[in-house]
Structure formats: structure tokens, C-alpha cells
Amino acid sequence: MNTYNVTIPKSLAQMGDLMLVPRKEYESLLVWRKYKEYTPTLAEKRALRKAELNLKKGRTLSYDEFAAKLGFKN
């Protein structure tokens, strides 16, 4: 087994957590950089908060109830 010595400059070490990642894994992660991160609108954030609150309170519908409420027939 090979051992390597790595010197990390103090300026980098003081910035926070450092990670050592194999090159192939790093390159596979770079593929995701081309996708823009989604930022929800204020209305979407409010709707999500309301949905989470309903879920916490147990106000949910089964799939069949939901389909019936939308007017679909099984």
C-alpha cells in the first residue's frame, strides 16, 4: 500500500472542512454543475408550508380519494 504526504496551506485549512475525493468521482460530480438549482417562488414556498402543516395534522387523502375529488372514475 502506498502512502502519500499532502501539505495543506494554512489559508485553505482555515476555510473549513476539506475533503479528499478521487479524480474520477470528482469528474462525475462536475456533470451536475450544468443543472441550475431550482429556487421556488414565494407562493410555492407558502403552498409547501401549508402542505407540510396539513401532513403533520393528518389531513391527507388516499390516491382513490384524491382521484375522486378531481372527478376521475376508477
C-alpha positions in Angstrom: 0.0 0.0 0.0 1.3 3.4 -0.9 1.3 6.3 1.5 1.3 9.9 0.4 2.2 13.0 2.3 0.0 16.0 1.5 0.7 19.6 2.6 -2.3 21.8 3.0 -1.7 25.5 3.1 -2.9 27.2 6.3 -5.1 29.6 4.2 -7.1 26.6 2.9 -7.2 24.8 6.2 -8.7 27.8 7.9 -11.6 28.0 5.4 -13.4 25.0 6.9 -13.8 21.3 6.1 -11.6 19.8 3.5 -12.3 16.6 1.6 -10.1 14.3 -0.5 -12.1 12.9 -3.4 -10.8 10.6 -6.1 -10.5 12.3 -9.5 -13.0 10.1 -11.3 -15.6 10.7 -8.6 -14.9 14.5 -8.7 -15.3 14.5 -12.5 -18.6 12.6 -12.2 -19.8 15.3 -9.8 -18.9 18.0 -12.3 -21.6 16.7 -14.6 -24.2 18.0 -12.2 -22.9 21.6 -12.4 -24.6 22.1 -15.7 -28.0 21.8 -14.0 -29.3 25.1 -12.5 -30.6 24.8 -8.9 -34.3 25.3 -8.6 -35.4 28.3 -6.4 -39.1 28.2 -5.5 -41.2 31.4 -5.6 -42.7 32.9 -2.5 -46.1 31.4 -3.4 -44.6 28.0 -3.9 -42.9 28.2 -0.5 -46.2 29.2 1.1 -48.0 26.3 -0.6 -45.3 23.9 0.6 -45.5 25.1 4.1 -49.3 24.7 4.1 -48.9 21.1 2.7 -46.4 20.2 5.3 -48.7 21.5 8.0 -51.6 19.5 6.6 -49.5 16.4 6.6 -48.4 17.0 10.1 -52.1 17.4 11.2 -53.0 14.2 9.4 -55.1 15.9 6.7 -54.3 13.7 3.8 -56.1 11.9 1.0 -55.6 8.4 -0.3 -55.0 8.1 -4.0 -58.6 7.0 -4.6 -60.0 9.9 -2.6 -57.8 12.3 -4.5 -58.8 10.9 -7.9 -62.5 11.0 -6.9 -62.1 14.7 -5.8 -60.6 15.5 -9.2 -63.5 13.8 -10.9 -61.7 10.7 -12.2 -63.5 7.4 -12.2 -61.7 4.2 -11.4 
